[in-house]
Amino acid sequence: MSAQVRDADHILETRGTRRDLGAHVVACTFAPDGMAAFGLGDGTLRIATDGDWTSIPAHEGAVLALAADAKGLVTGGDDGKLQRIADATVTTLADFGSRWVEHVAATPTHIAAGYGKRVALLDTAGKLLKTLEHPSSVTGLVFDAKGKRIGASHVNGASLWFVAAKTDNPRKLEWKGSHTGIVISPDGENVVTAMQENALHGWRLSDGQHMRMSGYPAKTKAMSFSRNGKWLATSGAESIVLWPFFGGGPMGKAPTELAGGDAALCTFVACHPQHEAVAAGFSDGMVVLADIGSERILPVAGPGGRGAITAMAWHPDGARLAFGTETGFAGVVDFSKQ
Amino acid sequence: MSASQTPHQVPVTVLTGYLGAGKTTLLNRILSEQHGRKYAVVVNEFGELGIDNDLVVDTDEEVFEMNNGCICCTVRGDLIRIVGGLMKRRDKFDGIIIETTGLANPAPVAQTFFVDEDVRARTRLDAIVTVVDAKHLPARLADSHEAADQIAFADVIVLNKTDLVTPAELEAVEAKIREINRFAVIHRADHANVPVNDLLNQGAFDLDRVLARVPEFLTDDAHEHNEDVTGLSFSVAEDLDPEKFNAWIGALLAEQGQDLLRTKGILAYKGDDRRFAFQAVHMIADGAYIGPWRPGEKRESRIVFIGRNLNRPRLRRGFEACRA
């Protein structure tokens, strides 16, 4: 290991904990008890407890989606099950048979699970409230910041549903092509999808204005709005690409690019829950924290030997960051640690 | 593409065939045979599968058009998602088998393996296997476009239900298949009894092997076809100019991509001692160097077209004009 790489691992070594979990890290999040949780390709959920991390068998095949809510953790798997994990016990909330549960999102009051063309909306106890139908398979699922609407991406656009609506007619956001992921801005004003053709598409909801953001060398797999909604951080380029959602942007504006310079692709982004900063992971395993205003870059974990970053999550208090890679390397860093 | 094939790329076999041809029987046979290998199976008609396989994925064929609706650039969005999901599993498997619906056009499946960067990185299209019904094929060819397309796309053809036809009928149906696709390997079968080793891990998209199978005598101009879909092959003894070839093939695919179901070539570029492999499905093309010419191998450029409305003299002149 070179001196530079050792330096790049300084934060992880002095303020972090790490494990080799041995299976693809599909998703990570923080449970309501504050523990970092990792959903893996071997079907287990690993909890970053002291000593040996707890391993909880959650699915027969692979964990495909993970979310935290007030009661604990919710996972979806390629065994067709939607599971609730609380107090280290697994309860099946729903079983969708041969359909993979590829997307899970949660608010304090609701759980949404995407399987095939459908999204099941459940209450936190697991009672099915309604099933939302889409024209093709759901490829991304997100609640808005208030938990009042659900956005789902699919072929030829996205559908926006009201959680509490009695009649189930979504607002259809249309744009030809395959949309592969979705985010909603914190103010609920903008919906952005990632597309198969290495580009993003957006809709401003107030007036239906379309937004097109392109120029990526690879597909964008992660998108994250900054806390105040001014910036949309994205993966898919050899830097963190940030689109300005202010001053008339992103239309006609060039994005800001941070932490570029290496050949490695940015594979994951997660904006800080309080400050105008973004954590980003790269295809060579490097993790950095970038301050958007000052453009300062803090290395968190060094590149090499750990595979591409496939998951990242902040604790809501903004002090801790969890991340994992395709080879099963996982880390939790505490920035507040003295 | 051979050059970019790495050991961890999972081979994918696409199983096509008209309704009732025996696709599901063949799939059950593959899965029940004791071969000690593990396959992930992607099916559309869940429930027909009689074999317990813990890696069966149920999907709806979701075909979408790339690049703002060009109908030649269609891909299977569901496959992109499924391949991505399967690659996250720890318990790895030896291959993926994708069963298409009876009426499916094989182009979007094949194109998916050219177009999507993640799919290309993790898998390689091993072969398209088409099951045809010896008794009913003539009727299917007469009443559907898809039946001919499925044969045209095939690397391997299972000519099934041979027990239901006379030897003369069998000869006739095989001749009909040859008129559409002279380049595929044909296995005669009843009750889909073809050994798994003749179907999986064929490396049929290894152009190398595909073109090695093209018999010399088929390159003559004497044979004429009446069938809608035909195959033509040409060879040029002299080295080619890559710029001339790219200009010609680019224009040809742009103009006639819809008619050209599959195009494959092994090319000798001037000043390069490696073989260049080229292939296309409709207008989606791909090419890479695949290593040096082997000792004793004749250094020449060969190209194969399978499609409709192929103008033999024009294609020949075009290919020959690519000489350096």
Boltz contact constraints between the chains, C-beta under 6 A:
constraints:
  - contact:
      token1: [A, 23]
      token2: [B, 90]
      max_distance: 6.0
  - contact:
      token1: [A, 24]
      token2: [B, 88]
      max_distance: 6.0
  - contact:
      token1: [A, 26]
      token2: [B, 88]
      max_distance: 6.0
  - contact:
      token1: [A, 41]
      token2: [B, 88]
      max_distance: 6.0
  - contact:
      token1: [A, 41]
      token2: [B, 89]
      max_distance: 6.0
  - contact:
      token1: [A, 41]
      token2: [B, 90]
      max_distance: 6.0
  - contact:
      token1: [A, 42]
      token2: [B, 90]
      max_distance: 6.0
  - contact:
      token1: [A, 61]
      token2: [B, 89]
      max_distance: 6.0
  - contact:
      token1: [A, 62]
      token2: [B, 88]
      max_distance: 6.0
  - contact:
      token1: [A, 62]
      token2: [B, 89]
      max_distance: 6.0
  - contact:
      token1: [A, 78]
      token2: [B, 85]
      max_distance: 6.0
  - contact:
      token1: [A, 98]
      token2: [B, 46]
      max_distance: 6.0
  - contact:
      token1: [A, 98]
      token2: [B, 58]
      max_distance: 6.0
  - contact:
      token1: [A, 136]
      token2: [B, 62]
      max_distance: 6.0
  - contact:
      token1: [A, 137]
      token2: [B, 62]
      max_distance: 6.0
  - contact:
      token1: [A, 155]
      token2: [B, 64]
      max_distance: 6.0
  - contact:
      token1: [A, 176]
      token2: [B, 69]
      max_distance: 6.0
  - contact:
      token1: [A, 178]
      token2: [B, 64]
      max_distance: 6.0
  - contact:
      token1: [A, 178]
      token2: [B, 77]
      max_distance: 6.0
